[in-house]
Amino acid sequence: MPELPISVQRFLALRAGGVAHTSGLLACMAGVLVVCAWLFGGPMMTAWAFFAITLLVLLGPMVSSDMVMKLLRATPVSGQNYPVLHEMAVLLAKRAGLSFVPRLYLLPGKGVNAITTGKEDTTIIALSQDAINSLSPRQLRAVLAHEIAHAWHNDTQILMMTDILYRTTWTLAMFAMFVFIFEAGSPPIWLVIVLATAPTISFLLQRAVIRDREFAADHGASDLLGGPDDLIDALGHIEQINRRTLRLIPYRSTEPPALLDTHPSVTPRIEALRNLPPPFAGGFFSQPRP
């Protein structure tokens, strides 16, 4: 497969762009939804689709971060058992200007992994046991800084929005195809093609948003740490650990295509970190917060 132009790679967040372009990707996802809704029912269906999205966004926070941890079978990390980890979280949250300190949880399973969920004082950062056991203190601090940057930028809410847009697009497109094919007789072939490809386009854009937020969180972590060196070291070490650990699992023996992955590959992430201009004086956290 030929390599995509650099501008396309940056738009799809296969490489870091000069400025985070999440809003543009979200606008494209909304545009795909508008096309599906308009083809199916005109302006009335479009209005109903966005009403449904608004309702889902309002109901989304009802799914608590504690419930997410229960679903993942994660357990709280005790400050008595991991005092240094808790101290790292407090110092990084203070440095980022957060009014809260994320709660820490332990994820089951193999491999180095970390996730952030929740909003404001309900924010939880969950780390895998391999992350705590296999990373040096500086590497672990870099991982925490990356997750703190996610929390600062409300990435949980952004990713919830992409999920709602994608699921709404998929549902609407599939229902419209069913109606047109089984009730309207023989719809134009272009209509079937548009409705059939819309969910895939929306899915690829959703993945691009997720990768874009990873690049942004790397930038934030670099500012929190006073430079990218610790995060670069952590990314390289995590890659080695996960390749060695997950190679034992048959269905993870091959990497997914870059367009389908939720994280950019390590090489462009490290390249983007090395290209960040010094000094690292917290410029990321001087931006307006969402």
N, C-alpha and C positions, 0 to 999 in steps of 0.2 A: 504494500500500500504506500503510495507516494506521500511524502511529508507535507502537511498542510502549511500554507503561508503563515509567517510569524503573526500577522495581524489577526488571522482566524484563530490561531492557537491562543493568543492573548484573550480574544473575545470568549472562547470556550474555556478559558482558565486552565489551559494545559501549560501555559507559561504565565508568570506574573505580569500584569500590566502596570503602567506607571501610576494609575489611579484605580482604586477598586471600582468595578463597574457592575456591582450587584443590582443597582436600580435599573440599569439597561437590560440585564438578563430577565429581571422580574417583569419589566414592561413587555419584553418579547413573549414571555409565558402568557401574560394577560392578553396579548395580541392574538396568540394561537387560540385561546379560549373564545375571544370575541368572534373570530372567523367561524369556529364551530357553531357557536350559539346563533350567529346571524344567518348562516346557511340553513340551520334547522328551523328557526322560528322568528327571524328578523329582530327588530329592536325590542320587542316584548320578551323574547327568550333571553336576549342579552341582559336585559334589566333583571330578570329572575335569576340568571346565573350569578350575577354580581351580588344580588341580595343574599343568595345562598352562601357565597364566599364570606360576605360580611358576617353572617350569622355564625359560620363555622369559626371564624377568627375570634369572635367574641366568646364562643363556647370553648375554644381551645385551652385557655388557662385553667379550665375546670379539671383537666387531667393534671394532677399534681406531680411534682418531681419525685415525691416519695412513692407514688404509685408506679412511676417509671422504674425506680430502683427495685421495687418488689417484683415487677415483671422481669427485670434482668437478674433477679436473685442476688442483688448486691447487698452488702452489709456495711453498717457505719464503721468508720475508722476511728478508733479510740485515741484521744489525745494522750492518754497514759501510755499506750503501746507504741505510738508513733509521734512523740513530741516534736521531733525535728520537722516532720512533714507538716504538722499543724503550724509550727512557727514560720515555715516557708510560706504557707498560704496566707497567714496574717500579714507578713511583711510585703508580699507581692500585691495583695489586695489594697493595702495602704498606699503603696507606691503608685498603683493605678488610679487612685482616687475613688475607690469604691466605698460606699457607705455601709457595706456589709462584707462578711468573710464567708465565702462559699463553704458549705459543709462537705466533708470528704467521705467517700464510700469506697469499698473494695469490690472490684468486679471478679466474678469467677471466670474460669477458662484460661487457655494457654495464650502465650504471646503478649507483647507489650501493647497495651491499649489504654486510651483515656477518653472520656466523654464529658461534656458539660450539658446540663439540662436545668430548666427552671428560669425564673426571672427575679431580679432584685434579691430580697432576703430569702427567697426559696431556692436560690441557685445551689446546685450540687455538682461537684466534680468527682467523678468516679475513676479510679485507677485500678489496673489489673495487678495481681500479685507479682507477676513477672516484671512489671514496671518498677515496683518498689524494691524487689529483690535483685534485679539485674542491672539497674542503672546506678551510676555514681551519684553522690549528692548534687553535684553541679548539673548533671544530665537530668536528674529528677526535678530539680528546680526549674530547668528550662521547659520541661513538659508542663509543669504547673503554670509557668508564665504564659505559655501558649493557651492553656485553658482559661486562665484569668482574662486574657485578651478576648476570647470568645464571649465570656460573661460580660465584660465591659461593653461590648458592641451589640449585646442582645441577639446573638446569632441564633439562639434557640427559637426566638420569635420569627426571624427571617426564614429559617428552614421550615418552620411550621407553615408559613405562608406558601412556600414553594410546594410543599406536600399537598396543601389544599388546592392550589391551582392545577397541579398535575392530576390529582384524583378527579376533580371536577371536569377537566378537559376529557379525560379518559371515559368517564361515565357518560358525558353528553355526546361525545363522538360515537361511542358504541351504540347508544340508544338511537341516535339519529340514523346510523347505518341500518339498524334493524327496521326502523320505520320506513325508510326510503326503499329498502330492498323488498320487504314483505308486504308493504301496503301501497307504495307508489308504483309498483310494477318494475319498470326498467329505468332507474335513475341514470343521469349522464355519468360516463365513466370518470370524468374529472372530479365529480362530486364524491364518488366512492374513494378515489385516490386521496383527495384532500382529507376526508374524514378518517381514512385508514392510517394515514401518516401523522396526523395531528398529535395523537398521544405519544408517539415515538419522539417527535420533535420536542414536545413539552418535557418528556423524561430527560432527554439529552440536555436541555436548558436547565432543568432542575439540578442535574449532576454538575453542570458548570457553575451554578451558584454555590454549591457546597465546596467545590474546589477553590472558588474565588475567596470564600470566607477562610479557608485554610491559609492561603497566601497572606491575607490580611492579618490573621492571628499570628503568623510567623513574624510579620513586621512589628506587631504590638509586643510580642515576646522579646524581640531584639531590643526594643526601646526600654522595656522593663529591666532587662539584664545588663544594660549598658553596652551592648554590642552583640553580634550574631554568633560569636565563637562557640559558646556553650550549646546553643540550639543546633548549630551545624554538627557538633560532636554527638549530640543526642540523636539526631536524625540518622546519622550514619550507623551508630551503634544499634538503634532500634531496628533498622533495616536488616542488619546481620542477625540479630536475635530472632526476628519474625521469620526470616527465610529459613533459618535452622530449625525453628520450632514448628512452623506451619507446613513445612515440607513433608512432615509425617502424616498430614491429613490429605487423603487422595484428592478431594474436590478442590483443595486450595493449592495443588501442585503447579498450577499455571496462573499467571496474573491475568485479570480481566483487561479487555481493551481500555486504553486510556480514556476514551469518551464515556465509558460506562463506570469508571471508578469514582469513588467518593473523595479520594485524596489525590492530589498531584503526585507524580513520582518524586522520589527523593532528589534526583539530579536537578530538575528545574527549581525545586524549593531551595536547595543549597545555593544554586546559582543566583536566585533572587535575593537571598540573604546577603551574599557576598557583594551584590550590586547596590545594597542600601547605602545611601550617602551618610557619612558621619558628620557631626557627632550624634550620638544616640542620647538625646536629652529629653526623651518623653514626648517628642513631637506627635506621635500617634495618639497620645491621650490628651492632646490639646485640641483635637478636633471636637466639633459639636457631637454630643452623644445622642444616639437615636432615642 
